[in-house]
Amino acid sequence: MLLQILFYTHHLTTLLFGVFLSAFFLGVNRDRKNIGILLLSALASGLLYLICIFLIGTEFSDEIYPFVVHLPLLLILVFYYKFRWLQSLTSILTAYLCCQYSNWAGIFVLTLTHEEWCYYLCRILVTLIVFFLLCRYLCPTTALLFEKSDRELIIICSMPFVYYLFDYATTKFSTLLYSGSKVVSEFMGFALCLAYLLFLLIYFREYELKSRTEQYNELINMQLRSLRSEIEQAKKSEHNMSILRHDMRHHLMILQTYVQNQETDKALDYIQQIHQTYENTIISTFSQNELLNSILSIYSSRLQELGIAFHAQVAAPKDLPCSEMIFCAILSNILENAMNAVKDLSQENRRIELHIFEKMNHLMLLEKNPAPVPPVFSDGIPVTRRSGHGLGVKSIIYYVESQQGQYQFFMEGTDFAVRIIL
């Protein structure tokens, strides 16, 4: 009786381990709704697997396990959560690879004790421990890593895919792997799994360092370009002001002539022209914070060149209440995404609204831009199936979470909006 309970508990924990970990590797939110959906899908697959066992036996059921469990899970990740096919497949194969920890540990204990109940108990405990550790330390890494282009995902997916084929070929469809010592044979998979997880961590650290360095370099370059632009504007403004001062006597004489001839309309039009000329000499400043002002100035110029109206209301202090580098990295990602979203729209829809202000020692950011075709949302996050896209949104989320901030993506009428609190 005890052995049967442990047997079914082991299969249940392994099934839940694979289903939940496959979703969490992709960054699916761990809320009640998603946990309920994943739990229902796991129970449905488990029930189907039990039916197969009673109808066709355990051996053949294990051989068709990928069609009973893995394929439905793949379809849920692709069609319900809107992840790309290769993303979803990589996540499922990685979760399957991670099952090797409990498998090797169970066989090791079985070899020592020669008791099957010890084997199943060990597998259950190791499965729970590994699930907790991976969810806490690895899932945030894979959520960003699996957003990379299909070409890079093929490299990442190659190792778990080879192991998947190897495992089924040598354990499910044959007993080649167990022709010798089980401990030695299973240790190969255990070592492979360990090497793969270490590869993920090292690769992500390198990617994170490279990404942050590139982001900071881009921000510094943008600041330098902004300073050069401001110097050029100042020189141009000084030149124009000297001309205006020189011509002021002539302007007054022309205005006097219009007034004496009672040509009021012409005088008003001429005053308006002079006013516009003076307006063109004013150098716009968005913020007292130099880096923030540089980012806004650069994007203001780029948007103006593309014919995009940019309405910015900025009330940020000189010293930001958060990391200015991270905030400006978030801002540049948001403005870049907005610019790409509206640059091909009709002229009346080429506009971007930006609000930045401080409240209760927190920095608030709200950006809006037209979106005639609303984006697809998954768990409140806009997603795309286009290879190489979506990394900007993931970067925004990563930077916000690194500062324990809050983010929200939503539609306001026909406008797409982003709200950030740091």
Secondary structure, DSSP 8 states (H G I E B T S, - for coil): -HHHHHHHHHHHHHHHHHHHHHHHHTT---SHHHHHHHHHHHHHHHHHHHHHHHHH-HHHHHHTHIIIIIHHHHHIIIIIS---HHHHHHHHHHHHHHTHHHHHHHHHHHHHH--HHHHHHHHHHHHHHHHHHHHHHTHHHHHHHTTS-HHHHHHHHHHHHHHHHHHIIIIIS--GGGSS-HHHHHHHHHHHHHHHHHHHHHHHHHHHHHHHHHHHHHHHHHHHHHHHHHHHHHHHHHHHHHHHHHHHHHHHHHHHHHHHTT-HHHHHHHHHHHHHHHHTT------SSHHHHHHHHHHHHHHHHTT-EEEEEEE--SS-SS-HHHHHHHHHHHHHHHHHHHTTS-GGG-EEEEEEEEETTEEEEEEEEE-SS--EEETTEEE--STT-SHHHHHHHHHHHHTT-EEEEEEETTEEEEEEE-
